Amino acid sequence: MSDQSNNTGGNGGGGNAGLAFIVGGVVVVLAIIAYFVFAGGMGTQEKQVDVDVNLPEVSAPDVPTPSPAPAQ
């Protein structure tokens, strides 16, 4: 027979420490990105937009007048 021992002592449960570190880093990076996207980031830049749209005047053709109804 082989000697097997199931050690269920106080050494278990530490396998998720690396995952917690990675998730924490991702949260910090997303917080920094959200700051730059939503708060304007490194200072506000004054944007002045001036849009001028000049379209040619379009005239529709005259609507033909209906002929009088025939007498009955």
All heavy atoms as TSV, in Angstrom:
chain	resi	resn	atom	element	x	y	z
A	1	MET	N	N	0.818	-1.181	0.000
A	1	MET	CA	C	0.000	0.000	0.000
A	1	MET	C	C	0.867	1.253	0.000
A	1	MET	O	O	1.975	1.252	0.496
A	1	MET	CB	C	-0.883	0.027	1.232
A	1	MET	CG	C	-1.976	-1.001	1.165
A	1	MET	SD	S	-2.964	-0.887	2.587
A	1	MET	CE	C	-4.340	-0.055	2.211
A	2	SER	N	N	0.321	2.287	-0.585
A	2	SER	CA	C	1.073	3.533	-0.611
A	2	SER	C	C	0.647	4.405	0.551
A	2	SER	O	O	-0.487	4.350	1.019
A	2	SER	CB	C	0.845	4.251	-1.931
A	2	SER	OG	O	-0.506	4.625	-2.033
A	3	ASP	N	N	1.573	5.155	0.993
A	3	ASP	CA	C	1.277	6.060	2.102
A	3	ASP	C	C	0.771	7.381	1.527
A	3	ASP	O	O	1.473	8.075	0.802
A	3	ASP	CB	C	2.521	6.310	2.945
A	3	ASP	CG	C	2.963	5.074	3.680
A	3	ASP	OD1	O	2.086	4.256	3.996
A	3	ASP	OD2	O	4.175	4.939	3.921
A	4	GLN	N	N	-0.442	7.695	1.823
A	4	GLN	CA	C	-1.029	8.961	1.388
A	4	GLN	C	C	-1.501	9.707	2.618
A	4	GLN	O	O	-2.096	9.125	3.510
A	4	GLN	CB	C	-2.223	8.727	0.456
A	4	GLN	CG	C	-1.855	8.079	-0.852
A	4	GLN	CD	C	-3.091	7.865	-1.730
A	4	GLN	OE1	O	-4.212	8.060	-1.300
A	4	GLN	NE2	N	-2.847	7.455	-2.960
A	5	SER	N	N	-1.229	10.980	2.615
A	5	SER	CA	C	-1.736	11.767	3.725
A	5	SER	C	C	-2.443	12.990	3.153
A	5	SER	O	O	-1.942	13.665	2.262
A	5	SER	CB	C	-0.610	12.177	4.675
A	5	SER	OG	O	0.080	13.275	4.166
A	6	ASN	N	N	-3.608	13.209	3.641
A	6	ASN	CA	C	-4.375	14.394	3.252
A	6	ASN	C	C	-4.133	15.457	4.306
A	6	ASN	O	O	-4.699	15.413	5.387
A	6	ASN	CB	C	-5.864	14.071	3.139
A	6	ASN	CG	C	-6.153	13.123	2.006
A	6	ASN	OD1	O	-5.441	13.137	1.017
A	6	ASN	ND2	N	-7.186	12.304	2.149
A	7	ASN	N	N	-3.281	16.380	3.968
A	7	ASN	CA	C	-2.969	17.436	4.910
A	7	ASN	C	C	-3.973	18.566	4.719
A	7	ASN	O	O	-3.914	19.322	3.768
A	7	ASN	CB	C	-1.538	17.929	4.674
A	7	ASN	CG	C	-1.090	18.915	5.728
A	7	ASN	OD1	O	-1.827	19.188	6.671
A	7	ASN	ND2	N	0.128	19.439	5.574
A	8	THR	N	N	-4.894	18.663	5.610
A	8	THR	CA	C	-5.893	19.729	5.541
A	8	THR	C	C	-5.653	20.724	6.659
A	8	THR	O	O	-6.574	21.262	7.244
A	8	THR	CB	C	-7.313	19.139	5.645
A	8	THR	OG1	O	-7.410	18.417	6.875
A	8	THR	CG2	C	-7.626	18.248	4.466
A	9	GLY	N	N	-4.406	20.954	6.935
A	9	GLY	CA	C	-4.044	21.871	8.012
A	9	GLY	C	C	-4.297	23.314	7.645
A	9	GLY	O	O	-5.120	23.648	6.805
A	10	GLY	N	N	-3.565	24.209	8.231
A	10	GLY	CA	C	-3.787	25.645	8.054
A	10	GLY	C	C	-3.103	26.229	6.841
A	10	GLY	O	O	-2.991	27.440	6.731
A	11	ASN	N	N	-2.634	25.438	5.894
A	11	ASN	CA	C	-1.910	25.981	4.745
A	11	ASN	C	C	-2.797	26.202	3.524
A	11	ASN	O	O	-2.306	26.589	2.478
A	11	ASN	CB	C	-0.761	25.045	4.353
A	11	ASN	CG	C	0.325	25.012	5.405
A	11	ASN	OD1	O	0.468	25.973	6.152
A	11	ASN	ND2	N	1.069	23.927	5.480
A	12	GLY	N	N	-4.064	25.947	3.578
A	12	GLY	CA	C	-4.921	26.073	2.394
A	12	GLY	C	C	-5.495	27.466	2.232
A	12	GLY	O	O	-5.475	28.292	3.132
A	13	GLY	N	N	-6.003	27.752	1.032
A	13	GLY	CA	C	-6.715	29.005	0.792
A	13	GLY	C	C	-5.869	30.137	0.271
A	13	GLY	O	O	-6.359	31.245	0.131
A	14	GLY	N	N	-4.610	29.919	-0.029
A	14	GLY	CA	C	-3.773	31.020	-0.496
A	14	GLY	C	C	-3.619	31.063	-1.999
A	14	GLY	O	O	-2.823	31.820	-2.519
A	15	GLY	N	N	-4.385	30.266	-2.720
A	15	GLY	CA	C	-4.231	30.191	-4.158
A	15	GLY	C	C	-4.805	31.371	-4.906
A	15	GLY	O	O	-4.486	31.581	-6.079
A	16	ASN	N	N	-5.634	32.171	-4.275
A	16	ASN	CA	C	-6.271	33.290	-4.972
A	16	ASN	C	C	-5.567	34.613	-4.722
A	16	ASN	O	O	-6.061	35.658	-5.139
A	16	ASN	CB	C	-7.733	33.400	-4.547
A	16	ASN	CG	C	-8.569	32.270	-5.099
A	16	ASN	OD1	O	-8.236	31.711	-6.144
A	16	ASN	ND2	N	-9.637	31.932	-4.415
A	17	ALA	N	N	-4.440	34.606	-4.059
A	17	ALA	CA	C	-3.732	35.856	-3.776
A	17	ALA	C	C	-3.228	36.495	-5.063
A	17	ALA	O	O	-3.319	37.718	-5.242
A	17	ALA	CB	C	-2.580	35.602	-2.822
A	18	GLY	N	N	-2.722	35.704	-5.987
A	18	GLY	CA	C	-2.250	36.255	-7.256
A	18	GLY	C	C	-3.385	36.818	-8.088
A	18	GLY	O	O	-3.261	37.876	-8.702
A	19	LEU	N	N	-4.512	36.129	-8.073
A	19	LEU	CA	C	-5.681	36.603	-8.813
A	19	LEU	C	C	-6.199	37.912	-8.227
A	19	LEU	O	O	-6.562	38.834	-8.969
A	19	LEU	CB	C	-6.779	35.537	-8.790
A	19	LEU	CG	C	-8.072	35.884	-9.505
A	19	LEU	CD1	C	-7.826	36.079	-10.997
A	19	LEU	CD2	C	-9.097	34.802	-9.274
A	20	ALA	N	N	-6.206	38.021	-6.905
A	20	ALA	CA	C	-6.658	39.260	-6.266
A	20	ALA	C	C	-5.732	40.423	-6.623
A	20	ALA	O	O	-6.187	41.553	-6.841
A	20	ALA	CB	C	-6.722	39.072	-4.762
A	21	PHE	N	N	-4.436	40.167	-6.707
A	21	PHE	CA	C	-3.476	41.211	-7.088
A	21	PHE	C	C	-3.729	41.677	-8.518
A	21	PHE	O	O	-3.711	42.877	-8.807
A	21	PHE	CB	C	-2.053	40.665	-6.935
A	21	PHE	CG	C	-0.993	41.667	-7.245
A	21	PHE	CD1	C	-0.705	42.692	-6.370
A	21	PHE	CD2	C	-0.281	41.596	-8.443
A	21	PHE	CE1	C	0.281	43.617	-6.659
A	21	PHE	CE2	C	0.690	42.520	-8.741
A	21	PHE	CZ	C	0.979	43.536	-7.844
A	22	ILE	N	N	-3.989	40.742	-9.426
A	22	ILE	CA	C	-4.245	41.092	-10.828
A	22	ILE	C	C	-5.544	41.876	-10.962
A	22	ILE	O	O	-5.611	42.901	-11.657
A	22	ILE	CB	C	-4.265	39.821	-11.697
A	22	ILE	CG1	C	-2.862	39.209	-11.753
A	22	ILE	CG2	C	-4.786	40.110	-13.095
A	22	ILE	CD1	C	-2.809	37.847	-12.409
A	23	VAL	N	N	-6.597	41.429	-10.278
A	23	VAL	CA	C	-7.885	42.132	-10.342
A	23	VAL	C	C	-7.749	43.533	-9.753
A	23	VAL	O	O	-8.302	44.505	-10.290
A	23	VAL	CB	C	-8.979	41.315	-9.623
A	23	VAL	CG1	C	-10.257	42.128	-9.459
A	23	VAL	CG2	C	-9.269	40.037	-10.387
A	24	GLY	N	N	-6.998	43.681	-8.681
A	24	GLY	CA	C	-6.768	45.007	-8.102
A	24	GLY	C	C	-6.041	45.927	-9.069
A	24	GLY	O	O	-6.363	47.109	-9.182
A	25	GLY	N	N	-5.059	45.387	-9.775
A	25	GLY	CA	C	-4.349	46.196	-10.772
A	25	GLY	C	C	-5.246	46.625	-11.910
A	25	GLY	O	O	-5.176	47.769	-12.375
A	26	VAL	N	N	-6.111	45.724	-12.352
A	26	VAL	CA	C	-7.048	46.061	-13.428
A	26	VAL	C	C	-8.010	47.145	-12.973
A	26	VAL	O	O	-8.326	48.077	-13.724
A	26	VAL	CB	C	-7.801	44.799	-13.907
A	26	VAL	CG1	C	-8.956	45.163	-14.817
A	26	VAL	CG2	C	-6.854	43.846	-14.598
A	27	VAL	N	N	-8.478	47.075	-11.732
A	27	VAL	CA	C	-9.391	48.101	-11.214
A	27	VAL	C	C	-8.702	49.458	-11.168
A	27	VAL	O	O	-9.296	50.480	-11.536
A	27	VAL	CB	C	-9.915	47.682	-9.819
A	27	VAL	CG1	C	-10.641	48.831	-9.134
A	27	VAL	CG2	C	-10.828	46.486	-9.937
A	28	VAL	N	N	-7.460	49.499	-10.754
A	28	VAL	CA	C	-6.725	50.771	-10.700
A	28	VAL	C	C	-6.534	51.347	-12.103
A	28	VAL	O	O	-6.737	52.544	-12.333
A	28	VAL	CB	C	-5.366	50.578	-9.990
A	28	VAL	CG1	C	-4.478	51.802	-10.152
A	28	VAL	CG2	C	-5.589	50.273	-8.525
A	29	VAL	N	N	-6.174	50.506	-13.062
A	29	VAL	CA	C	-5.980	50.976	-14.440
A	29	VAL	C	C	-7.297	51.503	-15.009
A	29	VAL	O	O	-7.330	52.559	-15.651
A	29	VAL	CB	C	-5.394	49.847	-15.312
A	29	VAL	CG1	C	-5.445	50.217	-16.780
A	29	VAL	CG2	C	-3.970	49.538	-14.898
A	30	LEU	N	N	-8.402	50.803	-14.770
A	30	LEU	CA	C	-9.697	51.273	-15.264
A	30	LEU	C	C	-10.115	52.579	-14.601
A	30	LEU	O	O	-10.728	53.440	-15.246
A	30	LEU	CB	C	-10.760	50.202	-15.049
A	30	LEU	CG	C	-10.657	48.987	-15.963
A	30	LEU	CD1	C	-11.735	47.964	-15.597
A	30	LEU	CD2	C	-10.787	49.381	-17.415
A	31	ALA	N	N	-9.790	52.758	-13.341
A	31	ALA	CA	C	-10.108	54.017	-12.669
A	31	ALA	C	C	-9.326	55.174	-13.278
A	31	ALA	O	O	-9.860	56.273	-13.470
A	31	ALA	CB	C	-9.813	53.895	-11.173
A	32	ILE	N	N	-8.064	54.951	-13.611
A	32	ILE	CA	C	-7.252	56.002	-14.239
A	32	ILE	C	C	-7.795	56.340	-15.626
A	32	ILE	O	O	-7.916	57.513	-15.989
A	32	ILE	CB	C	-5.778	55.561	-14.295
A	32	ILE	CG1	C	-5.200	55.496	-12.885
A	32	ILE	CG2	C	-4.959	56.500	-15.168
A	32	ILE	CD1	C	-3.826	54.870	-12.802
A	33	ILE	N	N	-8.147	55.332	-16.396
A	33	ILE	CA	C	-8.719	55.570	-17.733
A	33	ILE	C	C	-10.033	56.319	-17.624
A	33	ILE	O	O	-10.294	57.258	-18.387
A	33	ILE	CB	C	-8.881	54.240	-18.484
A	33	ILE	CG1	C	-7.508	53.659	-18.825
A	33	ILE	CG2	C	-9.714	54.422	-19.747
A	33	ILE	CD1	C	-7.558	52.265	-19.410
A	34	ALA	N	N	-10.890	55.942	-16.673
A	34	ALA	CA	C	-12.174	56.622	-16.496
A	34	ALA	C	C	-11.961	58.082	-16.127
A	34	ALA	O	O	-12.713	58.962	-16.577
A	34	ALA	CB	C	-12.998	55.905	-15.427
A	35	TYR	N	N	-10.938	58.378	-15.327
A	35	TYR	CA	C	-10.662	59.766	-14.974
A	35	TYR	C	C	-10.322	60.586	-16.217
A	35	TYR	O	O	-10.832	61.684	-16.417
A	35	TYR	CB	C	-9.511	59.834	-13.972
A	35	TYR	CG	C	-9.041	61.248	-13.723
A	35	TYR	CD1	C	-9.788	62.115	-12.944
A	35	TYR	CD2	C	-7.867	61.726	-14.295
A	35	TYR	CE1	C	-9.376	63.413	-12.731
A	35	TYR	CE2	C	-7.447	63.027	-14.089
A	35	TYR	CZ	C	-8.200	63.867	-13.300
A	35	TYR	OH	O	-7.799	65.152	-13.104
A	36	PHE	N	N	-9.468	60.057	-17.067
A	36	PHE	CA	C	-9.077	60.802	-18.267
A	36	PHE	C	C	-10.222	60.933	-19.249
A	36	PHE	O	O	-10.354	61.940	-19.936
A	36	PHE	CB	C	-7.878	60.138	-18.942
A	36	PHE	CG	C	-6.577	60.452	-18.275
A	36	PHE	CD1	C	-5.939	59.506	-17.504
A	36	PHE	CD2	C	-6.003	61.698	-18.410
A	36	PHE	CE1	C	-4.743	59.797	-16.881
A	36	PHE	CE2	C	-4.806	62.002	-17.785
A	36	PHE	CZ	C	-4.172	61.051	-17.013
A	37	VAL	N	N	-11.085	59.944	-19.329
A	37	VAL	CA	C	-12.199	59.995	-20.287
A	37	VAL	C	C	-13.287	60.945	-19.809
A	37	VAL	O	O	-13.779	61.786	-20.570
A	37	VAL	CB	C	-12.767	58.584	-20.525
A	37	VAL	CG1	C	-14.075	58.646	-21.285
A	37	VAL	CG2	C	-11.768	57.722	-21.274
A	38	PHE	N	N	-13.686	60.839	-18.539
A	38	PHE	CA	C	-14.852	61.584	-18.064
A	38	PHE	C	C	-14.513	62.942	-17.454
A	38	PHE	O	O	-15.341	63.841	-17.473
A	38	PHE	CB	C	-15.630	60.750	-17.051
A	38	PHE	CG	C	-16.248	59.528	-17.663
A	38	PHE	CD1	C	-15.857	58.263	-17.277
A	38	PHE	CD2	C	-17.219	59.640	-18.642
A	38	PHE	CE1	C	-16.421	57.139	-17.839
A	38	PHE	CE2	C	-17.787	58.527	-19.220
A	38	PHE	CZ	C	-17.396	57.274	-18.813
A	39	ALA	N	N	-13.341	63.134	-16.922
A	39	ALA	CA	C	-13.017	64.392	-16.255
A	39	ALA	C	C	-12.174	65.317	-17.121
A	39	ALA	O	O	-11.842	66.409	-16.705
A	39	ALA	CB	C	-12.291	64.106	-14.944
A	40	GLY	N	N	-11.818	64.911	-18.289
A	40	GLY	CA	C	-11.035	65.783	-19.146
A	40	GLY	C	C	-9.555	65.544	-19.059
A	40	GLY	O	O	-8.796	66.075	-19.847
A	41	GLY	N	N	-9.125	64.787	-18.106
A	41	GLY	CA	C	-7.713	64.396	-18.045
A	41	GLY	C	C	-6.785	65.514	-17.652
A	41	GLY	O	O	-6.970	66.169	-16.647
A	42	MET	N	N	-5.769	65.770	-18.452
A	42	MET	CA	C	-4.703	66.702	-18.120
A	42	MET	C	C	-5.087	68.137	-18.472
A	42	MET	O	O	-4.554	68.717	-19.407
A	42	MET	CB	C	-3.429	66.317	-18.867
A	42	MET	CG	C	-2.909	64.976	-18.546
A	42	MET	SD	S	-1.461	64.673	-19.556
A	42	MET	CE	C	-0.778	63.293	-18.732
A	43	GLY	N	N	-5.984	68.694	-17.766
A	43	GLY	CA	C	-6.386	70.068	-18.017
A	43	GLY	C	C	-7.466	70.136	-19.090
A	43	GLY	O	O	-7.605	69.254	-19.915
A	44	THR	N	N	-8.194	71.193	-19.041
A	44	THR	CA	C	-9.277	71.337	-20.008
A	44	THR	C	C	-8.798	72.163	-21.189
A	44	THR	O	O	-8.117	73.171	-21.026
A	44	THR	CB	C	-10.493	72.011	-19.359
A	44	THR	OG1	O	-10.094	73.289	-18.858
A	44	THR	CG2	C	-11.037	71.170	-18.222
A	45	GLN	N	N	-9.151	71.737	-22.338
A	45	GLN	CA	C	-8.831	72.472	-23.547
A	45	GLN	C	C	-10.115	73.142	-24.023
A	45	GLN	O	O	-11.147	72.499	-24.162
A	45	GLN	CB	C	-8.319	71.530	-24.618
A	45	GLN	CG	C	-7.043	70.828	-24.247
A	45	GLN	CD	C	-6.615	69.844	-25.322
A	45	GLN	OE1	O	-7.319	69.644	-26.298
A	45	GLN	NE2	N	-5.473	69.235	-25.138
A	46	GLU	N	N	-10.028	74.434	-24.270
A	46	GLU	CA	C	-11.203	75.149	-24.734
A	46	GLU	C	C	-11.399	74.862	-26.212
A	46	GLU	O	O	-10.514	75.127	-27.027
A	46	GLU	CB	C	-11.040	76.646	-24.498
A	46	GLU	CG	C	-12.295	77.424	-24.811
A	46	GLU	CD	C	-12.161	78.888	-24.442
A	46	GLU	OE1	O	-11.429	79.194	-23.489
A	46	GLU	OE2	O	-12.773	79.710	-25.131
A	47	LYS	N	N	-12.532	74.323	-26.528
A	47	LYS	CA	C	-12.822	73.987	-27.913
A	47	LYS	C	C	-13.866	74.961	-28.441
A	47	LYS	O	O	-14.893	75.177	-27.834
A	47	LYS	CB	C	-13.353	72.556	-28.004
A	47	LYS	CG	C	-12.351	71.529	-27.557
A	47	LYS	CD	C	-12.924	70.138	-27.596
A	47	LYS	CE	C	-11.914	69.151	-27.055
A	47	LYS	NZ	N	-12.461	67.819	-26.906
A	48	GLN	N	N	-13.556	75.531	-29.578
A	48	GLN	CA	C	-14.477	76.453	-30.202
A	48	GLN	C	C	-14.819	75.889	-31.574
A	48	GLN	O	O	-13.952	75.749	-32.430
A	48	GLN	CB	C	-13.848	77.836	-30.329
A	48	GLN	CG	C	-14.807	78.866	-30.861
A	48	GLN	CD	C	-14.172	80.246	-30.857
A	48	GLN	OE1	O	-13.005	80.407	-30.560
A	48	GLN	NE2	N	-14.955	81.236	-31.206
A	49	VAL	N	N	-16.074	75.567	-31.740
A	49	VAL	CA	C	-16.529	74.975	-32.988
A	49	VAL	C	C	-17.431	75.983	-33.688
A	49	VAL	O	O	-18.399	76.478	-33.117
A	49	VAL	CB	C	-17.285	73.654	-32.718
A	49	VAL	CG1	C	-17.793	73.075	-34.015
A	49	VAL	CG2	C	-16.403	72.673	-31.991
A	50	ASP	N	N	-17.103	76.286	-34.924
A	50	ASP	CA	C	-17.907	77.217	-35.712
A	50	ASP	C	C	-18.253	76.521	-37.023
A	50	ASP	O	O	-17.401	76.338	-37.891
A	50	ASP	CB	C	-17.117	78.500	-35.976
A	50	ASP	CG	C	-17.955	79.545	-36.682
A	50	ASP	OD1	O	-19.195	79.423	-36.671
A	50	ASP	OD2	O	-17.360	80.482	-37.246
A	51	VAL	N	N	-19.497	76.137	-37.142
A	51	VAL	CA	C	-19.951	75.416	-38.324
A	51	VAL	C	C	-20.905	76.314	-39.100
A	51	VAL	O	O	-21.870	76.833	-38.554
A	51	VAL	CB	C	-20.657	74.094	-37.933
A	51	VAL	CG1	C	-21.160	73.373	-39.163
A	51	VAL	CG2	C	-19.723	73.216	-37.140
A	52	ASP	N	N	-20.628	76.483	-40.376
A	52	ASP	CA	C	-21.485	77.294	-41.240
A	52	ASP	C	C	-21.854	76.441	-42.439
A	52	ASP	O	O	-20.990	76.045	-43.219
A	52	ASP	CB	C	-20.733	78.555	-41.681
A	52	ASP	CG	C	-21.629	79.514	-42.443
A	52	ASP	OD1	O	-22.862	79.375	-42.369
A	52	ASP	OD2	O	-21.074	80.398	-43.117
A	53	VAL	N	N	-23.137	76.175	-42.577
A	53	VAL	CA	C	-23.608	75.339	-43.680
A	53	VAL	C	C	-24.429	76.221	-44.616
A	53	VAL	O	O	-25.476	76.737	-44.245
A	53	VAL	CB	C	-24.467	74.168	-43.146
A	53	VAL	CG1	C	-24.973	73.329	-44.295
A	53	VAL	CG2	C	-23.667	73.337	-42.178
A	54	ASN	N	N	-23.930	76.395	-45.818
A	54	ASN	CA	C	-24.631	77.169	-46.830
A	54	ASN	C	C	-25.125	76.224	-47.906
A	54	ASN	O	O	-24.337	75.655	-48.654
A	54	ASN	CB	C	-23.700	78.210	-47.459
A	54	ASN	CG	C	-23.301	79.273	-46.463
A	54	ASN	OD1	O	-24.118	79.718	-45.673
A	54	ASN	ND2	N	-22.036	79.664	-46.493
A	55	LEU	N	N	-26.419	76.064	-47.962
A	55	LEU	CA	C	-27.012	75.181	-48.953
A	55	LEU	C	C	-27.680	76.016	-50.035
A	55	LEU	O	O	-28.249	77.073	-49.759
A	55	LEU	CB	C	-28.052	74.271	-48.294
A	55	LEU	CG	C	-27.520	73.332	-47.217
A	55	LEU	CD1	C	-28.665	72.594	-46.559
A	55	LEU	CD2	C	-26.545	72.359	-47.821
A	56	PRO	N	N	-27.653	75.536	-51.263
A	56	PRO	CA	C	-28.346	76.275	-52.320
A	56	PRO	C	C	-29.857	76.172	-52.112
A	56	PRO	O	O	-30.366	75.192	-51.585
A	56	PRO	CB	C	-27.915	75.565	-53.602
A	56	PRO	CG	C	-27.530	74.202	-53.158
A	56	PRO	CD	C	-26.987	74.344	-51.776
A	57	GLU	N	N	-30.548	77.234	-52.541
A	57	GLU	CA	C	-32.002	77.232	-52.387
A	57	GLU	C	C	-32.604	76.284	-53.423
A	57	GLU	O	O	-32.279	76.340	-54.609
A	57	GLU	CB	C	-32.563	78.644	-52.590
A	57	GLU	CG	C	-34.041	78.735	-52.310
A	57	GLU	CD	C	-34.544	80.165	-52.392
A	57	GLU	OE1	O	-33.756	81.083	-52.132
A	57	GLU	OE2	O	-35.714	80.335	-52.741
A	58	VAL	N	N	-33.460	75.429	-52.969
A	58	VAL	CA	C	-34.086	74.445	-53.841
A	58	VAL	C	C	-35.555	74.802	-53.972
A	58	VAL	O	O	-36.245	75.016	-52.984
A	58	VAL	CB	C	-33.935	73.020	-53.260
A	58	VAL	CG1	C	-34.622	72.005	-54.141
A	58	VAL	CG2	C	-32.483	72.681	-53.074
A	59	SER	N	N	-36.015	74.886	-55.217
A	59	SER	CA	C	-37.436	75.187	-55.416
A	59	SER	C	C	-38.111	73.945	-55.978
A	59	SER	O	O	-37.593	73.281	-56.871
A	59	SER	CB	C	-37.618	76.365	-56.380
A	59	SER	OG	O	-37.043	76.047	-57.628
A	60	ALA	N	N	-39.246	73.636	-55.433
A	60	ALA	CA	C	-39.996	72.472	-55.881
A	60	ALA	C	C	-40.815	72.857	-57.109
A	60	ALA	O	O	-41.219	74.010	-57.282
A	60	ALA	CB	C	-40.912	71.988	-54.774
A	61	PRO	N	N	-41.062	71.908	-57.977
A	61	PRO	CA	C	-41.896	72.227	-59.148
A	61	PRO	C	C	-43.331	72.540	-58.718
A	61	PRO	O	O	-43.788	72.101	-57.666
A	61	PRO	CB	C	-41.838	70.960	-59.996
A	61	PRO	CG	C	-41.448	69.881	-59.057
A	61	PRO	CD	C	-40.632	70.529	-57.981
A	62	ASP	N	N	-43.998	73.319	-59.553
A	62	ASP	CA	C	-45.383	73.674	-59.240
A	62	ASP	C	C	-46.264	72.433	-59.269
A	62	ASP	O	O	-46.100	71.547	-60.101
A	62	ASP	CB	C	-45.914	74.690	-60.260
A	62	ASP	CG	C	-45.215	76.036	-60.110
A	62	ASP	OD1	O	-44.734	76.320	-58.993
A	62	ASP	OD2	O	-45.146	76.776	-61.105
A	63	VAL	N	N	-47.202	72.419	-58.350
A	63	VAL	CA	C	-48.144	71.299	-58.289
A	63	VAL	C	C	-49.242	71.578	-59.307
A	63	VAL	O	O	-49.834	72.663	-59.318
A	63	VAL	CB	C	-48.734	71.171	-56.876
A	63	VAL	CG1	C	-49.759	70.062	-56.808
A	63	VAL	CG2	C	-47.629	70.959	-55.861
A	64	PRO	N	N	-49.523	70.623	-60.196
A	64	PRO	CA	C	-50.578	70.873	-61.189
A	64	PRO	C	C	-51.942	70.963	-60.509
A	64	PRO	O	O	-52.244	70.238	-59.566
A	64	PRO	CB	C	-50.497	69.655	-62.108
A	64	PRO	CG	C	-49.805	68.603	-61.315
A	64	PRO	CD	C	-48.935	69.309	-60.339
A	65	THR	N	N	-52.734	71.902	-61.024
A	65	THR	CA	C	-54.086	72.058	-60.460
A	65	THR	C	C	-54.986	70.998	-61.077
A	65	THR	O	O	-54.914	70.715	-62.279
A	65	THR	CB	C	-54.638	73.459	-60.767
A	65	THR	OG1	O	-54.610	73.655	-62.173
A	65	THR	CG2	C	-53.813	74.528	-60.106
A	66	PRO	N	N	-55.830	70.389	-60.275
A	66	PRO	CA	C	-56.695	69.358	-60.839
A	66	PRO	C	C	-57.771	69.989	-61.742
A	66	PRO	O	O	-58.237	71.098	-61.517
A	66	PRO	CB	C	-57.320	68.724	-59.601
A	66	PRO	CG	C	-57.216	69.731	-58.528
A	66	PRO	CD	C	-56.012	70.577	-58.869
A	67	SER	N	N	-58.069	69.257	-62.788
A	67	SER	CA	C	-59.108	69.766	-63.688
A	67	SER	C	C	-60.465	69.624	-62.994
A	67	SER	O	O	-60.658	68.773	-62.144
A	67	SER	CB	C	-59.099	68.975	-64.998
A	67	SER	OG	O	-59.280	67.601	-64.727
A	68	PRO	N	N	-61.431	70.470	-63.362
A	68	PRO	CA	C	-62.749	70.399	-62.702
A	68	PRO	C	C	-63.397	69.035	-62.952
A	68	PRO	O	O	-63.193	68.402	-63.977
A	68	PRO	CB	C	-63.557	71.514	-63.328
A	68	PRO	CG	C	-62.720	72.113	-64.394
A	68	PRO	CD	C	-61.361	71.530	-64.355
A	69	ALA	N	N	-64.138	68.618	-61.985
A	69	ALA	CA	C	-64.817	67.318	-62.099
A	69	ALA	C	C	-65.829	67.387	-63.235
A	69	ALA	O	O	-66.474	68.422	-63.458
A	69	ALA	CB	C	-65.503	66.983	-60.792
A	70	PRO	N	N	-65.983	66.296	-63.960
A	70	PRO	CA	C	-66.962	66.307	-65.068
A	70	PRO	C	C	-68.400	66.437	-64.530
A	70	PRO	O	O	-68.723	65.927	-63.453
A	70	PRO	CB	C	-66.757	64.956	-65.742
A	70	PRO	CG	C	-65.982	64.126	-64.793
A	70	PRO	CD	C	-65.283	65.068	-63.856
A	71	ALA	N	N	-69.216	67.115	-65.271
A	71	ALA	CA	C	-70.616	67.327	-64.861
A	71	ALA	C	C	-71.396	66.037	-65.015
A	71	ALA	O	O	-71.231	65.306	-65.984
A	71	ALA	CB	C	-71.252	68.424	-65.702
A	72	GLN	N	N	-72.240	65.791	-64.085
A	72	GLN	CA	C	-73.029	64.542	-64.139
A	72	GLN	C	C	-74.461	64.808	-64.392
A	72	GLN	O	O	-75.144	65.633	-64.065
A	72	GLN	CB	C	-72.860	63.759	-62.860
A	72	GLN	CG	C	-71.468	63.241	-62.712
A	72	GLN	CD	C	-71.328	62.375	-61.460
A	72	GLN	OE1	O	-72.279	62.127	-60.751
A	72	GLN	NE2	N	-70.141	61.909	-61.225
